[in-house]
Amino acid sequence: MASLKQARRLIVKIGSALLVDRATGALRVDWLHSLAEDVAWLRGQGTDVVLVSSGSIALGRGVLGLPPADLALEQSQAAAAVGQIRLARAYEQALAPHGITAAQVLVTLEDSANRRRYLNSRATLETLLGLGVVPIVNENDTIATDEIRYGDNDRLAAQVAVTVGADQLILLSDVDGFYSGNPNCDPKASRFDTIEHITPQIEAMAGDAGSGLSKGGMKTKLMAARMATAGGCAMAITLGSPDNPLRNLERNAPATWFTAQMDPQAARKRWIASMKPRGEVIVDAGAVHALSNGKSLLPAGVVAVTGRFGRGDAVAILGPHKQRLGQGLTRYTMAEARIISGCKSMEIEDRLGYPGRAALIHRDDMAL
């Protein structure tokens, strides 16, 4: 079984049912504080932690006196607007005694589909983690419509895992793993300890949406597992309702682990290498040497820029003799790249008229 202590970066998905008592609509404060203890323990091991948490609608509907039945879109958005404040405050209060700062990050499906928004989200999360903050990510239910929704936080958590290059994703669920059938209905259903490949047979065992004992069911969890493992992130499904669910998992609580297909960095570089370049960046011999030593590409080493590309697009990186070195995701548009080509980092603001990033292509966004 995988150890949480091995994770450099860990994503934890928390559903509404774990945070909010269905009968009373009240926050499960003691459980949340036990989760905060787990987060502090992981942070003490040197692990970056991101929490992907539902709960805003469940908290808000109780405050507004809305019925427990399905809500209209505008009612859900109103409940989210009220509940999100309470949800963020609850995490802040739970983590503060451990000296941990919490941050709220609200996203929609559109944020990952649009490359510029995706890069902004990634940069924000990376900066927060670098500062020792624990981001609390949730779907922005206040503004999201059906067309721009993830619809479930299992897949949102997988997307976040891929975005920040996490090596482990934990889905805290109302079931302790993936079963060959619904254990509530089938006494012969057995739990898988490890799944190395999601085969058609495994998919057939997931059943229909809603049969996985929570909204979306096991099908959405398999979708999340497919996305996460392809991005180099191992994923576990485990029971989340007991106190200290993450330490329980470390102590070999029942769970199903989905095996990562490769490490996160290799998966990201393969993804970058597969993209169609929208332009070319020609660099000098000094830049070639720097790139070969794992450095980012700075504007100072750029000789020429061709093509038509925007921020976040893939561009080919060519050496002085037009030999192909690789490609990467540019942090500037074509027009900006031409303006700052050959200039030192301290000169970027003077050239552009506004502050810019030091690297034209960061080493994490490059496949050579």
Contacts in CASP RR format, 6 or more apart in sequence:
PFRMAT RR
TARGET T0000
AUTHOR 0000-0000-0000
METHOD contacts of the structure
MODEL  1
MASLKQARRLIVKIGSALLVDRATGALRVDWLHSLAEDVAWLRGQGTDVV
LVSSGSIALGRGVLGLPPADLALEQSQAAAAVGQIRLARAYEQALAPHGI
TAAQVLVTLEDSANRRRYLNSRATLETLLGLGVVPIVNENDTIATDEIRY
GDNDRLAAQVAVTVGADQLILLSDVDGFYSGNPNCDPKASRFDTIEHITP
QIEAMAGDAGSGLSKGGMKTKLMAARMATAGGCAMAITLGSPDNPLRNLE
RNAPATWFTAQMDPQAARKRWIASMKPRGEVIVDAGAVHALSNGKSLLPA
GVVAVTGRFGRGDAVAILGPHKQRLGQGLTRYTMAEARIISGCKSMEIED
RLGYPGRAALIHRDDMAL
1 193 0 8 1.000
1 194 0 8 1.000
1 252 0 8 1.000
1 255 0 8 1.000
1 257 0 8 1.000
2 168 0 8 1.000
2 234 0 8 1.000
2 236 0 8 1.000
2 257 0 8 1.000
3 250 0 8 1.000
4 10 0 8 1.000
4 42 0 8 1.000
4 45 0 8 1.000
4 47 0 8 1.000
4 168 0 8 1.000
4 170 0 8 1.000
4 246 0 8 1.000
4 249 0 8 1.000
4 250 0 8 1.000
5 45 0 8 1.000
5 47 0 8 1.000
5 250 0 8 1.000
6 167 0 8 1.000
6 168 0 8 1.000
7 42 0 8 1.000
7 47 0 8 1.000
7 166 0 8 1.000
7 167 0 8 1.000
7 168 0 8 1.000
8 47 0 8 1.000
8 48 0 8 1.000
8 167 0 8 1.000
9 47 0 8 1.000
9 48 0 8 1.000
9 49 0 8 1.000
9 50 0 8 1.000
9 129 0 8 1.000
9 164 0 8 1.000
9 165 0 8 1.000
9 166 0 8 1.000
9 167 0 8 1.000
9 168 0 8 1.000
9 264 0 8 1.000
10 42 0 8 1.000
10 47 0 8 1.000
10 48 0 8 1.000
10 49 0 8 1.000
10 50 0 8 1.000
10 166 0 8 1.000
10 167 0 8 1.000
10 168 0 8 1.000
10 169 0 8 1.000
10 170 0 8 1.000
11 49 0 8 1.000
11 50 0 8 1.000
11 51 0 8 1.000
11 52 0 8 1.000
11 157 0 8 1.000
11 160 0 8 1.000
11 161 0 8 1.000
11 164 0 8 1.000
11 166 0 8 1.000
11 168 0 8 1.000
11 169 0 8 1.000
11 170 0 8 1.000
11 233 0 8 1.000
12 39 0 8 1.000
12 49 0 8 1.000
12 50 0 8 1.000
12 51 0 8 1.000
12 52 0 8 1.000
12 157 0 8 1.000
12 169 0 8 1.000
12 170 0 8 1.000
12 172 0 8 1.000
12 246 0 8 1.000
13 52 0 8 1.000
13 53 0 8 1.000
13 153 0 8 1.000
13 154 0 8 1.000
13 156 0 8 1.000
13 157 0 8 1.000
13 169 0 8 1.000
13 170 0 8 1.000
13 171 0 8 1.000
13 172 0 8 1.000
14 35 0 8 1.000
14 51 0 8 1.000
14 52 0 8 1.000
14 53 0 8 1.000
14 54 0 8 1.000
14 172 0 8 1.000
15 53 0 8 1.000
15 54 0 8 1.000
15 55 0 8 1.000
15 153 0 8 1.000
15 172 0 8 1.000
15 214 0 8 1.000
16 54 0 8 1.000
16 55 0 8 1.000
16 57 0 8 1.000
16 58 0 8 1.000
17 174 0 8 1.000
17 214 0 8 1.000
17 241 0 8 1.000
18 28 0 8 1.000
18 31 0 8 1.000
18 172 0 8 1.000
18 174 0 8 1.000
18 240 0 8 1.000
18 241 0 8 1.000
19 27 0 8 1.000
19 28 0 8 1.000
19 31 0 8 1.000
19 32 0 8 1.000
19 53 0 8 1.000
19 54 0 8 1.000
19 55 0 8 1.000
19 58 0 8 1.000
19 59 0 8 1.000
19 87 0 8 1.000
19 90 0 8 1.000
20 26 0 8 1.000
20 27 0 8 1.000
20 28 0 8 1.000
20 55 0 8 1.000
20 58 0 8 1.000
20 59 0 8 1.000
21 27 0 8 1.000
21 28 0 8 1.000
25 58 0 8 1.000
25 59 0 8 1.000
25 61 0 8 1.000
25 62 0 8 1.000
27 59 0 8 1.000
27 86 0 8 1.000
27 90 0 8 1.000
29 90 0 8 1.000
29 94 0 8 1.000
30 243 0 8 1.000
31 241 0 8 1.000
31 243 0 8 1.000
32 90 0 8 1.000
32 91 0 8 1.000
32 94 0 8 1.000
33 94 0 8 1.000
34 243 0 8 1.000
34 244 0 8 1.000
34 245 0 8 1.000
35 94 0 8 1.000
35 244 0 8 1.000
35 245 0 8 1.000
35 246 0 8 1.000
36 91 0 8 1.000
36 94 0 8 1.000
36 95 0 8 1.000
36 97 0 8 1.000
36 98 0 8 1.000
36 100 0 8 1.000
37 98 0 8 1.000
37 244 0 8 1.000
37 247 0 8 1.000
38 244 0 8 1.000
38 245 0 8 1.000
38 246 0 8 1.000
38 247 0 8 1.000
39 49 0 8 1.000
39 51 0 8 1.000
39 95 0 8 1.000
39 98 0 8 1.000
39 100 0 8 1.000
39 134 0 8 1.000
39 246 0 8 1.000
40 95 0 8 1.000
40 98 0 8 1.000
40 99 0 8 1.000
40 100 0 8 1.000
41 246 0 8 1.000
41 247 0 8 1.000
42 49 0 8 1.000
42 246 0 8 1.000
43 49 0 8 1.000
43 98 0 8 1.000
43 100 0 8 1.000
43 132 0 8 1.000
43 134 0 8 1.000
48 129 0 8 1.000
48 130 0 8 1.000
48 132 0 8 1.000
48 164 0 8 1.000
48 166 0 8 1.000
49 134 0 8 1.000
50 125 0 8 1.000
50 129 0 8 1.000
50 134 0 8 1.000
50 135 0 8 1.000
50 137 0 8 1.000
50 160 0 8 1.000
50 164 0 8 1.000
50 166 0 8 1.000
51 91 0 8 1.000
51 134 0 8 1.000
51 135 0 8 1.000
51 136 0 8 1.000
51 137 0 8 1.000
52 137 0 8 1.000
52 138 0 8 1.000
52 153 0 8 1.000
52 156 0 8 1.000
52 157 0 8 1.000
52 160 0 8 1.000
53 87 0 8 1.000
53 91 0 8 1.000
53 136 0 8 1.000
53 137 0 8 1.000
53 138 0 8 1.000
53 153 0 8 1.000
54 138 0 8 1.000
54 153 0 8 1.000
55 83 0 8 1.000
55 87 0 8 1.000
55 138 0 8 1.000
56 79 0 8 1.000
56 80 0 8 1.000
56 83 0 8 1.000
56 84 0 8 1.000
56 86 0 8 1.000
56 87 0 8 1.000
56 138 0 8 1.000
56 141 0 8 1.000
57 71 0 8 1.000
57 76 0 8 1.000
57 79 0 8 1.000
57 80 0 8 1.000
57 83 0 8 1.000
57 141 0 8 1.000
59 79 0 8 1.000
59 82 0 8 1.000
59 83 0 8 1.000
59 86 0 8 1.000
59 87 0 8 1.000
60 66 0 8 1.000
60 79 0 8 1.000
60 80 0 8 1.000
60 82 0 8 1.000
60 83 0 8 1.000
60 86 0 8 1.000
61 67 0 8 1.000
61 68 0 8 1.000
61 71 0 8 1.000
61 75 0 8 1.000
61 79 0 8 1.000
62 79 0 8 1.000
63 79 0 8 1.000
63 82 0 8 1.000
63 83 0 8 1.000
63 86 0 8 1.000
64 78 0 8 1.000
64 79 0 8 1.000
64 82 0 8 1.000
66 75 0 8 1.000
66 79 0 8 1.000
71 79 0 8 1.000
73 145 0 8 1.000
73 146 0 8 1.000
76 141 0 8 1.000
77 141 0 8 1.000
77 142 0 8 1.000
77 143 0 8 1.000
77 144 0 8 1.000
80 141 0 8 1.000
80 142 0 8 1.000
81 142 0 8 1.000
84 104 0 8 1.000
84 106 0 8 1.000
84 138 0 8 1.000
84 141 0 8 1.000
84 142 0 8 1.000
87 136 0 8 1.000
87 138 0 8 1.000
88 102 0 8 1.000
88 104 0 8 1.000
88 136 0 8 1.000
91 102 0 8 1.000
91 134 0 8 1.000
91 136 0 8 1.000
92 102 0 8 1.000
95 101 0 8 1.000
95 102 0 8 1.000
95 134 0 8 1.000
96 102 0 8 1.000
100 132 0 8 1.000
100 133 0 8 1.000
100 134 0 8 1.000
101 131 0 8 1.000
101 132 0 8 1.000
101 133 0 8 1.000
101 134 0 8 1.000
102 133 0 8 1.000
102 134 0 8 1.000
102 135 0 8 1.000
102 136 0 8 1.000
103 128 0 8 1.000
103 133 0 8 1.000
103 134 0 8 1.000
103 135 0 8 1.000
103 136 0 8 1.000
104 135 0 8 1.000
104 136 0 8 1.000
104 138 0 8 1.000
105 121 0 8 1.000
105 124 0 8 1.000
105 125 0 8 1.000
105 128 0 8 1.000
105 135 0 8 1.000
105 136 0 8 1.000
105 137 0 8 1.000
105 138 0 8 1.000
106 137 0 8 1.000
106 138 0 8 1.000
106 139 0 8 1.000
106 140 0 8 1.000
106 142 0 8 1.000
107 121 0 8 1.000
107 137 0 8 1.000
107 138 0 8 1.000
107 139 0 8 1.000
107 140 0 8 1.000
107 156 0 8 1.000
108 139 0 8 1.000
108 140 0 8 1.000
108 143 0 8 1.000
108 144 0 8 1.000
108 148 0 8 1.000
108 149 0 8 1.000
108 150 0 8 1.000
109 144 0 8 1.000
109 148 0 8 1.000
109 149 0 8 1.000
109 150 0 8 1.000
109 151 0 8 1.000
110 117 0 8 1.000
110 148 0 8 1.000
111 117 0 8 1.000
111 118 0 8 1.000
111 120 0 8 1.000
111 121 0 8 1.000
112 118 0 8 1.000
112 121 0 8 1.000
112 159 0 8 1.000
112 163 0 8 1.000
115 311 0 8 1.000
115 312 0 8 1.000
115 313 0 8 1.000
116 310 0 8 1.000
116 311 0 8 1.000
116 312 0 8 1.000
118 163 0 8 1.000
119 311 0 8 1.000
119 312 0 8 1.000
119 329 0 8 1.000
119 331 0 8 1.000
121 163 0 8 1.000
122 163 0 8 1.000
122 164 0 8 1.000
125 135 0 8 1.000
125 137 0 8 1.000
125 160 0 8 1.000
125 163 0 8 1.000
125 164 0 8 1.000
126 164 0 8 1.000
128 135 0 8 1.000
129 135 0 8 1.000
129 164 0 8 1.000
137 156 0 8 1.000
137 157 0 8 1.000
137 160 0 8 1.000
138 153 0 8 1.000
139 149 0 8 1.000
139 150 0 8 1.000
139 151 0 8 1.000
139 153 0 8 1.000
139 156 0 8 1.000
150 156 0 8 1.000
150 159 0 8 1.000
152 215 0 8 1.000
152 216 0 8 1.000
152 220 0 8 1.000
154 171 0 8 1.000
154 216 0 8 1.000
154 220 0 8 1.000
154 221 0 8 1.000
154 223 0 8 1.000
154 224 0 8 1.000
155 220 0 8 1.000
155 223 0 8 1.000
155 224 0 8 1.000
155 227 0 8 1.000
157 169 0 8 1.000
157 171 0 8 1.000
157 224 0 8 1.000
158 169 0 8 1.000
158 223 0 8 1.000
158 224 0 8 1.000
158 225 0 8 1.000
158 227 0 8 1.000
158 228 0 8 1.000
158 233 0 8 1.000
158 235 0 8 1.000
159 227 0 8 1.000
160 166 0 8 1.000
161 169 0 8 1.000
161 228 0 8 1.000
161 231 0 8 1.000
161 233 0 8 1.000
161 235 0 8 1.000
162 227 0 8 1.000
162 228 0 8 1.000
162 231 0 8 1.000
162 232 0 8 1.000
162 233 0 8 1.000
162 264 0 8 1.000
162 267 0 8 1.000
162 268 0 8 1.000
165 231 0 8 1.000
165 232 0 8 1.000
165 233 0 8 1.000
165 264 0 8 1.000
165 265 0 8 1.000
165 268 0 8 1.000
166 233 0 8 1.000
166 264 0 8 1.000
167 232 0 8 1.000
167 233 0 8 1.000
167 234 0 8 1.000
167 260 0 8 1.000
167 263 0 8 1.000
167 264 0 8 1.000
168 233 0 8 1.000
168 234 0 8 1.000
168 235 0 8 1.000
168 236 0 8 1.000
169 224 0 8 1.000
169 228 0 8 1.000
169 233 0 8 1.000
169 234 0 8 1.000
169 235 0 8 1.000
169 236 0 8 1.000
170 235 0 8 1.000
170 236 0 8 1.000
170 238 0 8 1.000
170 246 0 8 1.000
170 249 0 8 1.000
171 221 0 8 1.000
171 224 0 8 1.000
171 235 0 8 1.000
171 236 0 8 1.000
171 237 0 8 1.000
171 238 0 8 1.000
172 238 0 8 1.000
172 239 0 8 1.000
172 240 0 8 1.000
172 245 0 8 1.000
173 213 0 8 1.000
173 214 0 8 1.000
173 221 0 8 1.000
173 237 0 8 1.000
173 238 0 8 1.000
173 239 0 8 1.000
173 240 0 8 1.000
174 213 0 8 1.000
174 214 0 8 1.000
174 239 0 8 1.000
174 240 0 8 1.000
174 241 0 8 1.000
175 183 0 8 1.000
175 212 0 8 1.000
175 213 0 8 1.000
175 214 0 8 1.000
175 237 0 8 1.000
175 239 0 8 1.000
176 191 0 8 1.000
176 237 0 8 1.000
176 238 0 8 1.000
176 239 0 8 1.000
176 253 0 8 1.000
176 254 0 8 1.000
176 255 0 8 1.000
177 191 0 8 1.000
177 192 0 8 1.000
177 237 0 8 1.000
177 238 0 8 1.000
177 239 0 8 1.000
177 254 0 8 1.000
177 255 0 8 1.000
177 256 0 8 1.000
178 191 0 8 1.000
178 192 0 8 1.000
178 195 0 8 1.000
178 202 0 8 1.000
178 205 0 8 1.000
178 206 0 8 1.000
178 218 0 8 1.000
178 221 0 8 1.000
178 222 0 8 1.000
178 237 0 8 1.000
178 256 0 8 1.000
179 186 0 8 1.000
179 189 0 8 1.000
179 190 0 8 1.000
179 191 0 8 1.000
179 192 0 8 1.000
179 205 0 8 1.000
180 186 0 8 1.000
180 188 0 8 1.000
180 189 0 8 1.000
180 190 0 8 1.000
180 191 0 8 1.000
180 192 0 8 1.000
180 205 0 8 1.000
181 189 0 8 1.000
181 205 0 8 1.000
181 207 0 8 1.000
182 189 0 8 1.000
182 207 0 8 1.000
182 211 0 8 1.000
182 212 0 8 1.000
182 213 0 8 1.000
183 189 0 8 1.000
183 191 0 8 1.000
184 213 0 8 1.000
191 254 0 8 1.000
191 256 0 8 1.000
192 256 0 8 1.000
193 255 0 8 1.000
193 256 0 8 1.000
193 257 0 8 1.000
194 256 0 8 1.000
194 257 0 8 1.000
194 258 0 8 1.000
194 259 0 8 1.000
195 202 0 8 1.000
195 225 0 8 1.000
195 256 0 8 1.000
195 257 0 8 1.000
195 258 0 8 1.000
195 259 0 8 1.000
196 258 0 8 1.000
196 259 0 8 1.000
197 259 0 8 1.000
198 222 0 8 1.000
198 225 0 8 1.000
198 226 0 8 1.000
198 229 0 8 1.000
198 258 0 8 1.000
202 222 0 8 1.000
203 219 0 8 1.000
203 222 0 8 1.000
205 218 0 8 1.000
206 212 0 8 1.000
206 217 0 8 1.000
206 218 0 8 1.000
206 219 0 8 1.000
206 221 0 8 1.000
206 222 0 8 1.000
207 218 0 8 1.000
207 219 0 8 1.000
208 219 0 8 1.000
209 216 0 8 1.000
209 217 0 8 1.000
209 219 0 8 1.000
209 220 0 8 1.000
210 216 0 8 1.000
210 217 0 8 1.000
211 217 0 8 1.000
211 218 0 8 1.000
212 218 0 8 1.000
212 219 0 8 1.000
212 221 0 8 1.000
221 237 0 8 1.000
224 235 0 8 1.000
225 235 0 8 1.000
225 258 0 8 1.000
228 234 0 8 1.000
228 235 0 8 1.000
228 258 0 8 1.000
228 260 0 8 1.000
229 235 0 8 1.000
229 258 0 8 1.000
229 259 0 8 1.000
229 260 0 8 1.000
229 261 0 8 1.000
230 261 0 8 1.000
230 267 0 8 1.000
231 260 0 8 1.000
231 261 0 8 1.000
231 262 0 8 1.000
231 264 0 8 1.000
231 267 0 8 1.000
231 268 0 8 1.000
231 271 0 8 1.000
232 260 0 8 1.000
232 261 0 8 1.000
232 262 0 8 1.000
232 263 0 8 1.000
232 264 0 8 1.000
232 266 0 8 1.000
232 267 0 8 1.000
233 260 0 8 1.000
233 264 0 8 1.000
234 257 0 8 1.000
234 258 0 8 1.000
234 259 0 8 1.000
234 260 0 8 1.000
235 257 0 8 1.000
235 258 0 8 1.000
236 249 0 8 1.000
236 255 0 8 1.000
236 256 0 8 1.000
236 257 0 8 1.000
236 258 0 8 1.000
237 255 0 8 1.000
237 256 0 8 1.000
238 245 0 8 1.000
238 248 0 8 1.000
238 249 0 8 1.000
238 253 0 8 1.000
238 254 0 8 1.000
238 255 0 8 1.000
238 256 0 8 1.000
239 245 0 8 1.000
239 248 0 8 1.000
239 253 0 8 1.000
239 254 0 8 1.000
239 255 0 8 1.000
242 248 0 8 1.000
242 253 0 8 1.000
245 253 0 8 1.000
249 255 0 8 1.000
261 267 0 8 1.000
262 270 0 8 1.000
265 364 0 8 1.000
268 364 0 8 1.000
269 366 0 8 1.000
269 367 0 8 1.000
270 367 0 8 1.000
272 314 0 8 1.000
272 327 0 8 1.000
272 328 0 8 1.000
272 329 0 8 1.000
272 365 0 8 1.000
272 366 0 8 1.000
272 367 0 8 1.000
273 326 0 8 1.000
273 327 0 8 1.000
273 367 0 8 1.000
275 314 0 8 1.000
275 327 0 8 1.000
276 314 0 8 1.000
277 313 0 8 1.000
277 314 0 8 1.000
277 315 0 8 1.000
277 316 0 8 1.000
277 327 0 8 1.000
278 307 0 8 1.000
278 308 0 8 1.000
278 309 0 8 1.000
278 310 0 8 1.000
278 313 0 8 1.000
278 314 0 8 1.000
278 315 0 8 1.000
279 305 0 8 1.000
279 306 0 8 1.000
279 307 0 8 1.000
279 308 0 8 1.000
279 309 0 8 1.000
279 313 0 8 1.000
279 315 0 8 1.000
279 316 0 8 1.000
279 334 0 8 1.000
280 305 0 8 1.000
280 306 0 8 1.000
280 307 0 8 1.000
280 315 0 8 1.000
280 316 0 8 1.000
280 317 0 8 1.000
280 318 0 8 1.000
281 297 0 8 1.000
281 302 0 8 1.000
281 304 0 8 1.000
281 305 0 8 1.000
281 315 0 8 1.000
281 316 0 8 1.000
281 317 0 8 1.000
281 318 0 8 1.000
281 330 0 8 1.000
281 337 0 8 1.000
281 360 0 8 1.000
281 361 0 8 1.000
282 302 0 8 1.000
282 303 0 8 1.000
282 304 0 8 1.000
282 305 0 8 1.000
282 306 0 8 1.000
282 318 0 8 1.000
282 319 0 8 1.000
282 320 0 8 1.000
282 322 0 8 1.000
283 291 0 8 1.000
283 297 0 8 1.000
283 301 0 8 1.000
283 302 0 8 1.000
283 303 0 8 1.000
283 317 0 8 1.000
283 318 0 8 1.000
283 319 0 8 1.000
283 320 0 8 1.000
283 325 0 8 1.000
284 301 0 8 1.000
284 302 0 8 1.000
284 303 0 8 1.000
284 319 0 8 1.000
284 320 0 8 1.000
285 320 0 8 1.000
286 301 0 8 1.000
287 297 0 8 1.000
287 298 0 8 1.000
287 300 0 8 1.000
287 301 0 8 1.000
287 302 0 8 1.000
287 319 0 8 1.000
288 319 0 8 1.000
288 320 0 8 1.000
288 325 0 8 1.000
290 297 0 8 1.000
290 298 0 8 1.000
290 301 0 8 1.000
291 297 0 8 1.000
291 317 0 8 1.000
291 325 0 8 1.000
291 366 0 8 1.000
291 368 0 8 1.000
292 368 0 8 1.000
294 363 0 8 1.000
295 363 0 8 1.000
296 358 0 8 1.000
296 359 0 8 1.000
296 360 0 8 1.000
296 361 0 8 1.000
296 362 0 8 1.000
296 363 0 8 1.000
296 366 0 8 1.000
297 317 0 8 1.000
297 359 0 8 1.000
297 360 0 8 1.000
297 361 0 8 1.000
297 366 0 8 1.000
298 345 0 8 1.000
298 358 0 8 1.000
298 359 0 8 1.000
298 360 0 8 1.000
299 337 0 8 1.000
299 340 0 8 1.000
299 341 0 8 1.000
299 342 0 8 1.000
299 343 0 8 1.000
299 344 0 8 1.000
299 345 0 8 1.000
299 348 0 8 1.000
299 360 0 8 1.000
300 342 0 8 1.000
300 343 0 8 1.000
300 344 0 8 1.000
300 345 0 8 1.000
301 342 0 8 1.000
302 337 0 8 1.000
302 340 0 8 1.000
302 341 0 8 1.000
302 342 0 8 1.000
302 360 0 8 1.000
303 320 0 8 1.000
303 341 0 8 1.000
303 342 0 8 1.000
304 341 0 8 1.000
305 334 0 8 1.000
305 337 0 8 1.000
305 338 0 8 1.000
305 341 0 8 1.000
307 334 0 8 1.000
308 334 0 8 1.000
309 315 0 8 1.000
309 330 0 8 1.000
309 333 0 8 1.000
309 334 0 8 1.000
310 330 0 8 1.000
310 332 0 8 1.000
310 333 0 8 1.000
310 334 0 8 1.000
311 330 0 8 1.000
311 331 0 8 1.000
311 332 0 8 1.000
311 333 0 8 1.000
312 329 0 8 1.000
312 330 0 8 1.000
312 331 0 8 1.000
313 329 0 8 1.000
313 330 0 8 1.000
314 327 0 8 1.000
314 328 0 8 1.000
314 329 0 8 1.000
314 330 0 8 1.000
315 327 0 8 1.000
315 328 0 8 1.000
315 329 0 8 1.000
315 330 0 8 1.000
315 361 0 8 1.000
316 324 0 8 1.000
316 326 0 8 1.000
316 327 0 8 1.000
317 324 0 8 1.000
317 325 0 8 1.000
317 326 0 8 1.000
317 327 0 8 1.000
317 328 0 8 1.000
317 361 0 8 1.000
317 366 0 8 1.000
317 368 0 8 1.000
318 324 0 8 1.000
318 325 0 8 1.000
319 325 0 8 1.000
325 368 0 8 1.000
326 366 0 8 1.000
326 367 0 8 1.000
326 368 0 8 1.000
327 366 0 8 1.000
327 367 0 8 1.000
328 361 0 8 1.000
328 365 0 8 1.000
328 366 0 8 1.000
328 367 0 8 1.000
329 361 0 8 1.000
329 362 0 8 1.000
329 365 0 8 1.000
329 366 0 8 1.000
330 337 0 8 1.000
330 360 0 8 1.000
330 361 0 8 1.000
331 357 0 8 1.000
331 359 0 8 1.000
331 360 0 8 1.000
331 361 0 8 1.000
331 362 0 8 1.000
331 365 0 8 1.000
332 340 0 8 1.000
332 357 0 8 1.000
332 360 0 8 1.000
336 352 0 8 1.000
337 360 0 8 1.000
339 351 0 8 1.000
339 352 0 8 1.000
340 347 0 8 1.000
340 348 0 8 1.000
340 351 0 8 1.000
340 352 0 8 1.000
340 360 0 8 1.000
343 351 0 8 1.000
345 358 0 8 1.000
348 355 0 8 1.000
348 356 0 8 1.000
348 357 0 8 1.000
348 358 0 8 1.000
349 355 0 8 1.000
349 356 0 8 1.000
END
